[in-house]
Amino acid sequence: MSLIKLGLLGAAGYGLYKYMSGRTSEQPAAAFAHGETAPGNATQVRNAGAESMRDQPKHWSKTDEMSDQSFPASDPPATY
């Protein structure tokens, strides 16, 4: 009898796990501003600029802007 109870408990736990793992979060990823993500897109790439960040920086210089625009290029901006 205890083996049947253990099996039922395991099946219930597995069902709860599958139910909870299928739920998606409504909150965007850490680097993205609201409306910047594309659901179903496996390669999430943020647009350049401070306005596309969820947590906007307090100080944003022209060099920061050019460096952000050059990502993911292999060479940094040449205007240092």
C-alpha positions in Angstrom: 0.0 0.0 0.0 2.8 2.4 0.8 4.4 1.8 -2.6 1.2 2.9 -4.3 1.1 6.1 -2.2 4.7 6.8 -3.0 3.9 6.3 -6.8 0.9 8.7 -6.6 3.0 11.3 -4.7 5.7 11.0 -7.3 3.2 11.4 -10.2 1.7 14.4 -8.5 5.1 16.0 -8.0 6.1 15.4 -11.6 2.8 16.9 -12.8 3.3 20.0 -10.6 6.9 20.3 -11.9 5.7 20.2 -15.6 3.0 22.7 -14.9 5.3 25.2 -13.2 8.1 24.8 -15.8 5.8 25.6 -18.6 4.9 29.0 -17.3 6.7 32.0 -18.8 7.8 35.2 -17.1 6.1 38.5 -18.2 9.1 40.5 -17.1 11.7 41.3 -19.9 15.3 40.1 -19.6 17.7 42.0 -17.5 19.3 44.1 -20.2 16.1 45.0 -22.1 13.8 47.9 -21.7 10.0 47.3 -21.9 9.0 46.3 -25.4 12.6 45.6 -26.6 12.3 41.8 -26.6 10.9 39.7 -29.4 9.1 36.6 -28.0 10.3 33.4 -29.7 13.5 34.9 -30.9 16.4 32.7 -29.7 19.0 35.5 -30.4 17.9 38.3 -28.2 20.0 41.4 -29.1 19.3 44.8 -27.5 19.1 47.9 -29.7 22.0 50.3 -29.1 21.5 53.3 -26.9 20.7 54.1 -23.3 17.0 54.3 -24.1 17.0 50.6 -24.9 18.3 49.6 -21.4 16.0 48.6 -18.6 18.2 50.4 -16.0 19.4 53.5 -17.7 22.9 54.8 -16.7 23.2 58.1 -14.9 26.2 59.2 -17.0 26.2 58.3 -20.7 29.0 59.9 -22.9 29.5 59.9 -26.6 32.2 57.3 -26.2 29.7 55.1 -24.3 27.2 55.5 -27.1 29.8 54.6 -29.8 31.0 51.6 -27.8 27.4 50.4 -27.4 26.7 50.8 -31.1 29.9 48.8 -32.0 28.9 45.7 -30.0 29.4 42.8 -30.8 32.0 44.0 -33.3 35.6 42.8 -32.6 37.1 46.3 -32.8 36.4 49.1 -30.3 35.5 52.6 -31.6 38.5 54.6 -32.7 37.4 57.9 -31.2 39.1 57.7 -27.7 
